[in-house]
Amino acid sequence: MSNVPAGIRYMGLRVGMGKMGWGVVALLLALSFAQAQLRSEGVIYNRGTLVIKGNAVVRQDTLGGKVVFAWDREGVNQYVPHKVYEDVRFVGRTRKMLLDTTRPLVALRYWESDSGTTFRLARGTAVVAQGEAAHWGIINPEFLYGRVILQGERVQGLWGRGLYRELELDNPAGAEVRHGGGFTVSTLLELKRGLLRNSAADNFRIADSALIVRTPEGAIAAAPVFGRGIGVRYVGRGRIESGPELPPDSVPVRGLWVENDSGLVLRSSVTVTDSLVLRAPIWTETGADSAGGLVLTYTAERTDPLFLHPGAEVIGRMRRTRLRSDGQPVVFNNPYTYLQPSQSGWRGLASIEMRVLPQRQPWHPQSQRKVWRVFQVRAWDTAGNSVTQGLGLRFGYGWRYLPGDPERDETRGLPLPALVLQRWTLDGWFAAGRSVPPQLDTLAGWAYAYADEVYGTGDFAIGLREDSRALQLWLAALLEGPYRNGSMADDLRQRGWLPETPPEMYPYTLDPMRPYIRVSPIPDSVVDWVVIELRTLLTGGARYYRTAFVRRDGRVVDLDGKSPITLPGVERGGYYVAIHHRNHLAIITAEPIEISPETQHRLLALTDDPSRILGGAGALRALRHNGRTVWAMIGGDVNGDGQINEEDRRLLQQWQHVEGYTNADTDLNGIVTTRDFNVSWNNRERQSVVVR
């Protein structure tokens, strides 16, 4: 075939085995001058090997069999038609030119390049391998682009020691690195769809400064051999859990871009040296692994993270090293959370870690009336020693302010002007530094402020200015319905029927903070929700409401299940103390009770002396156990109207045998039975003495 002149056309050319049993039949075009061409406008049914050693113009869309582009001459180019090949291979020193930007070159079954072969791929075109890919050559030595796409319908094999510029996996069935792998990706590895199955034995290398892009549908099985300064970008729709595409903490990444719409959950610590860009949250911990010690470390000195969406922030631990030396703020988990040195500088600090947990009630006692956001700060000096005092920093802090969205709002109805930064000590919560009044970014849904002269590290919260000196109330009361054998039963909690938020019914609607209360999990021994009321007068006057828990032992406690009830905003003085429950008659003290710093540690027990209660024994139910009498709130007020009558009995009949959290369940065991009817019947025609 070497004497084929230029311009010959082959119509419907079929190359293959004949009746005489020939071996491999090859159509060989060996051209000694660049102008010679193979032209064919029909269909090539190639059942052998078509070897092209020049420039070919192929009119067909698809070439069967094996096609080898084999021109082997230095300093010249071999132009490769962008067609669909069943099996296409590239050998020889002549540069293979793939310049058609209107369509890719497609290899259905096999794509291979020889170790001495170089390619010139135009920007905007690609090699699409739908089968095996064995690459030993070099793509675009002078450029950083040149895309190869793995786009089959079955698992594709991938091997060779060649150089890829851009390698994209777009195959739901995935691809598998075989025969030891050995190739290098120098610019871009895009994990679009499917799992790239590699291992320590069959692996490849990500070159220095390369970028890895991953979607929720793409993944990699094992860590490749990482070069220095790579970047990792997450895109697409859905949340992503990081995998081996993210280098270990010991291999810093140049940049981390979280641009998928639902954020990134880190499964290993990571260090970022240059660019940190968030369009969605990064979690270094979630509710299931909050005890984990994963950290996102950011080492850039003059560059802060870039947050491109109001919901973008680092949830969990973020560490900054190489602190700014120009006195400007160092931004941490979100745009509103920062630390800024005083005029004296960082005072020997070398690194600072900020842990921010949104939608989380602070876990220390007396934390119920606080913004639902936790801050923890740790710091170290140049020698790695922990620093806890003597800092004098400005602490910027922010939280989500979305009053129309109770599920995401962290303010929980607290008055903004009264909110300040507070720090936990062994003696309780105290104001941290000097806080300025909060400001609002209503478009983004954030409130933010800062506190100057913050000298210590540790646990911080945002609470009411007076919380640090809030009064407390120790209180005990019993409910008749669940009382059995000397204590109350916590059946509702054990069966998982106590709601995390008090239901929208009397008496819980008395507390304006009710919609913002959420307790999960419900603490041990809790029997039910109650509402505590303080009155300056028996009728009229000022009233103050606090939602609380009543425990099996009768202690009425704050929402942590153990602390006395905190009374922020309550001034010292005498108050009538009332207790309300959803299906027991409310009670109130007969005389004002002094509440002050001097008396707040005394237990107000409304269980042993009925004379303390307005109405005396007539307002309570006497219960006996082991020869001892205790006094309890009267059960059976199913509709919560303050009196027990025929309407309550009618509701009991209507709700008989119903299970769950219902007012007809007067004994609080989770199911309406005859026992509930008996509780109400035994207290018929009784009513509360508490005037509403």
Secondary structure as the mmCIF struct_conf table of DSSP 4:
data_model
#
loop_
_struct_conf.conf_type_id
_struct_conf.id
_struct_conf.beg_label_comp_id
_struct_conf.beg_label_asym_id
_struct_conf.beg_label_seq_id
_struct_conf.end_label_comp_id
_struct_conf.end_label_asym_id
_struct_conf.end_label_seq_id
TURN_TY1_P TURN_TY1_P1 SER A 2 ASN A 3
HELX_LH_PP_P HELX_LH_PP_P1 VAL A 4 PRO A 5
TURN_TY1_P TURN_TY1_P2 ALA A 6 GLY A 7
STRN STRN1 ARG A 9 ARG A 9
TURN_TY1_P TURN_TY1_P3 MET A 11 GLY A 12
STRN STRN2 ARG A 14 VAL A 15
BEND BEND1 GLY A 16 GLY A 16
TURN_TY1_P TURN_TY1_P4 LYS A 19 MET A 20
BEND BEND2 GLY A 23 GLY A 23
STRN STRN3 ALA A 26 ALA A 30
BEND BEND3 SER A 32 PHE A 33
TURN_TY1_P TURN_TY1_P5 ALA A 34 GLN A 35
STRN STRN4 GLN A 37 SER A 40
BEND BEND4 GLY A 42 GLY A 42
STRN STRN5 ILE A 44 ILE A 44
STRN STRN6 TYR A 45 ASN A 46
BEND BEND5 ARG A 47 GLY A 48
STRN STRN7 THR A 49 LYS A 53
BEND BEND6 GLY A 54 GLY A 54
STRN STRN8 ASN A 55 VAL A 58
BEND BEND7 ASP A 61 ASP A 61
STRN STRN9 THR A 62 PHE A 69
TURN_TY1_P TURN_TY1_P6 GLU A 74 GLY A 75
STRN STRN10 ASN A 77 TYR A 79
STRN STRN11 VAL A 84 PHE A 90
BEND BEND8 GLY A 92 THR A 94
STRN STRN12 ARG A 95 LEU A 98
BEND BEND9 THR A 101 ARG A 103
STRN STRN13 LEU A 105 SER A 113
TURN_TY1_P TURN_TY1_P7 SER A 115 GLY A 116
STRN STRN14 THR A 118 LEU A 121
HELX_LH_PP_P HELX_LH_PP_P2 ALA A 122 ALA A 122
TURN_TY1_P TURN_TY1_P8 ARG A 123 GLY A 124
STRN STRN15 ALA A 126 ALA A 129
BEND BEND10 GLN A 130 GLY A 131
STRN STRN16 GLU A 132 HIS A 135
BEND BEND11 GLY A 137 GLY A 137
STRN STRN17 ILE A 138 ILE A 139
TURN_TY1_P TURN_TY1_P9 PRO A 141 GLU A 142
BEND BEND12 LEU A 144 LEU A 144
STRN STRN18 ARG A 147 LEU A 150
BEND BEND13 GLU A 153 ARG A 154
HELX_LH_PP_P HELX_LH_PP_P3 VAL A 155 VAL A 155
STRN STRN19 GLN A 156 TRP A 159
BEND BEND14 ARG A 161 ARG A 161
STRN STRN20 LEU A 163 ASP A 170
TURN_TY1_P TURN_TY1_P10 PRO A 172 ALA A 173
STRN STRN21 ALA A 175 VAL A 177
TURN_TY1_P TURN_TY1_P11 HIS A 179 GLY A 180
STRN STRN22 GLY A 181 ARG A 197
BEND BEND15 ALA A 200 ASP A 202
STRN STRN23 ASN A 203 ILE A 206
HELX_LH_PP_P HELX_LH_PP_P4 ALA A 207 ALA A 207
TURN_TY1_P TURN_TY1_P12 ASP A 208 SER A 209
STRN STRN24 LEU A 211 ARG A 214
TURN_TY1_P TURN_TY1_P13 PRO A 216 GLU A 217
STRN STRN25 GLY A 218 ILE A 220
BEND BEND16 ALA A 221 ALA A 222
STRN STRN26 VAL A 225 PHE A 226
BEND BEND17 ARG A 228 GLY A 229
STRN STRN27 GLY A 231 TYR A 234
BEND BEND18 GLY A 236 GLY A 238
STRN STRN28 ILE A 240 GLU A 241
TURN_TY1_P TURN_TY1_P14 PRO A 244 GLU A 245
BEND BEND19 LEU A 246 LEU A 246
HELX_LH_PP_P HELX_LH_PP_P5 PRO A 247 PRO A 248
TURN_TY1_P TURN_TY1_P15 ASP A 249 SER A 250
BEND BEND20 VAL A 251 VAL A 251
STRN STRN29 VAL A 253 VAL A 258
BEND BEND21 ASN A 260 ASN A 260
TURN_TY1_P TURN_TY1_P16 ASP A 261 SER A 262
STRN STRN30 LEU A 264 VAL A 265
BEND BEND22 ARG A 267 SER A 268
STRN STRN31 VAL A 270 LEU A 278
BEND BEND23 ARG A 279 ALA A 280
STRN STRN32 ILE A 282 TRP A 283
BEND BEND24 THR A 284 THR A 284
HELX_RH_3T_P HELX_RH_3T_P1 GLY A 287 ASP A 289
TURN_TY1_P TURN_TY1_P17 SER A 290 ALA A 291
STRN STRN33 VAL A 295 TYR A 298
BEND BEND25 GLU A 301 ARG A 302
STRN STRN34 LEU A 306 PHE A 307
BEND BEND26 HIS A 309 HIS A 309
TURN_TY1_P TURN_TY1_P18 PRO A 310 GLY A 311
STRN STRN35 VAL A 314 THR A 321
BEND BEND27 ARG A 322 ARG A 322
BEND BEND28 SER A 325 GLY A 327
STRN STRN36 VAL A 330 VAL A 331
BEND BEND29 ASN A 333 ASN A 334
TURN_TY1_P TURN_TY1_P19 PRO A 335 TYR A 336
STRN STRN37 TYR A 338 GLN A 340
STRN STRN38 SER A 342 SER A 342
TURN_TY1_P TURN_TY1_P20 GLN A 343 SER A 344
STRN STRN39 GLY A 345 GLY A 345
TURN_TY1_P TURN_TY1_P21 TRP A 346 GLY A 348
STRN STRN40 LEU A 349 PRO A 358
TURN_TY1_P TURN_TY1_P22 GLN A 359 GLN A 359
BEND BEND30 HIS A 364 GLN A 366
TURN_TY1_P TURN_TY1_P23 GLN A 368 ARG A 369
STRN STRN41 LYS A 370 LYS A 370
BEND BEND31 TRP A 372 TRP A 372
STRN STRN42 ARG A 373 ASP A 381
TURN_TY1_P TURN_TY1_P24 THR A 382 ALA A 383
BEND BEND32 GLY A 384 GLY A 384
STRN STRN43 SER A 386 VAL A 387
BEND BEND33 GLN A 389 GLN A 389
STRN STRN44 LEU A 393 ARG A 400
TURN_TY1_P TURN_TY1_P25 PRO A 403 GLY A 404
TURN_TY1_P TURN_TY1_P26 PRO A 406 ARG A 408
BEND BEND34 GLU A 410 THR A 411
TURN_TY1_P TURN_TY1_P27 ARG A 412 GLY A 413
HELX_RH_3T_P HELX_RH_3T_P2 LEU A 416 ALA A 418
STRN STRN45 LEU A 419 THR A 425
TURN_TY1_P TURN_TY1_P28 LEU A 426 ASP A 427
STRN STRN46 GLY A 428 ALA A 431
BEND BEND35 GLY A 433 GLY A 433
STRN STRN47 ARG A 434 SER A 435
HELX_LH_PP_P HELX_LH_PP_P6 VAL A 436 PRO A 438
STRN STRN48 GLN A 439 ASP A 441
TURN_TY1_P TURN_TY1_P29 THR A 442 GLY A 445
STRN STRN49 TRP A 446 VAL A 454
STRN STRN50 GLY A 458 LEU A 464
HELX_RH_3T_P HELX_RH_3T_P3 ARG A 465 ARG A 469
STRN STRN51 LEU A 471 ALA A 476
STRN STRN52 LEU A 479 LEU A 479
BEND BEND36 GLU A 480 GLU A 480
TURN_TY1_P TURN_TY1_P30 GLY A 481 PRO A 482
STRN STRN53 TYR A 483 ARG A 484
TURN_TY1_P TURN_TY1_P31 ASN A 485 GLY A 486
STRN STRN54 SER A 487 MET A 488
HELX_RH_AL_P HELX_RH_AL_P1 ASP A 491 GLN A 494
TURN_TY1_P TURN_TY1_P32 ARG A 495 GLY A 496
BEND BEND37 LEU A 498 LEU A 498
BEND BEND38 GLU A 500 THR A 501
BEND BEND39 GLU A 504 MET A 505
TURN_TY1_P TURN_TY1_P33 TYR A 506 PRO A 507
HELX_RH_3T_P HELX_RH_3T_P4 TYR A 508 LEU A 510
BEND BEND40 ASP A 511 ASP A 511
TURN_TY1_P TURN_TY1_P34 PRO A 512 MET A 513
HELX_RH_3T_P HELX_RH_3T_P5 ARG A 514 TYR A 516
BEND BEND41 SER A 520 PRO A 521
HELX_LH_PP_P HELX_LH_PP_P7 ILE A 522 PRO A 523
TURN_TY1_P TURN_TY1_P35 ASP A 524 SER A 525
STRN STRN55 VAL A 526 ARG A 535
BEND BEND42 THR A 536 GLY A 541
STRN STRN56 ARG A 543 ARG A 551
TURN_TY1_P TURN_TY1_P36 ARG A 552 ASP A 553
BEND BEND43 GLY A 554 GLY A 554
STRN STRN57 ARG A 555 VAL A 557
TURN_TY1_P TURN_TY1_P37 LEU A 559 ASP A 560
BEND BEND44 GLY A 561 SER A 563
HELX_LH_PP_P HELX_LH_PP_P8 PRO A 564 PRO A 564
STRN STRN58 ILE A 565 LEU A 567
TURN_TY1_P TURN_TY1_P38 PRO A 568 GLY A 569
HELX_LH_PP_P HELX_LH_PP_P9 VAL A 570 GLU A 571
BEND BEND45 ARG A 572 ARG A 572
STRN STRN59 GLY A 573 HIS A 580
BEND BEND46 ARG A 582 ASN A 583
STRN STRN60 HIS A 584 HIS A 584
STRN STRN61 ILE A 587 ILE A 588
STRN STRN62 THR A 589 THR A 589
BEND BEND47 ALA A 590 GLU A 591
STRN STRN63 ILE A 593 ILE A 595
BEND BEND48 SER A 596 SER A 596
TURN_TY1_P TURN_TY1_P39 PRO A 597 HIS A 601
BEND BEND49 ARG A 602 ARG A 602
STRN STRN64 LEU A 603 ALA A 605
BEND BEND50 THR A 607 ASP A 608
HELX_RH_3T_P HELX_RH_3T_P6 PRO A 610 ARG A 612
STRN STRN65 ILE A 613 ILE A 613
TURN_TY1_P TURN_TY1_P40 LEU A 614 GLY A 615
HELX_RH_3T_P HELX_RH_3T_P7 GLY A 616 ALA A 619
BEND BEND51 LEU A 620 LEU A 620
STRN STRN66 ARG A 621 HIS A 625
TURN_TY1_P TURN_TY1_P41 ASN A 626 GLY A 627
STRN STRN67 ARG A 628 ALA A 632
STRN STRN68 MET A 633 MET A 633
HELX_LH_PP_P HELX_LH_PP_P10 ILE A 634 ILE A 634
STRN STRN69 GLY A 635 GLY A 635
TURN_TY1_P TURN_TY1_P42 VAL A 638 ASN A 639
BEND BEND52 ASP A 641 GLY A 642
STRN STRN70 GLN A 643 GLN A 643
BEND BEND53 ASN A 645 ASN A 645
HELX_RH_AL_P HELX_RH_AL_P2 GLU A 646 GLN A 654
TURN_TY1_P TURN_TY1_P43 TRP A 655 HIS A 657
STRN STRN71 GLU A 659 GLU A 659
BEND BEND54 GLY A 660 TYR A 661
TURN_TY1_P TURN_TY1_P44 ASN A 663 ALA A 664
TURN_TY1_P TURN_TY1_P45 THR A 666 ASP A 667
BEND BEND55 ASN A 669 GLY A 670
STRN STRN72 ILE A 671 ILE A 671
HELX_RH_AL_P HELX_RH_AL_P3 THR A 674 ASN A 682
TURN_TY1_P TURN_TY1_P46 ASN A 683 GLU A 685
STRN STRN73 GLN A 687 GLN A 687
#
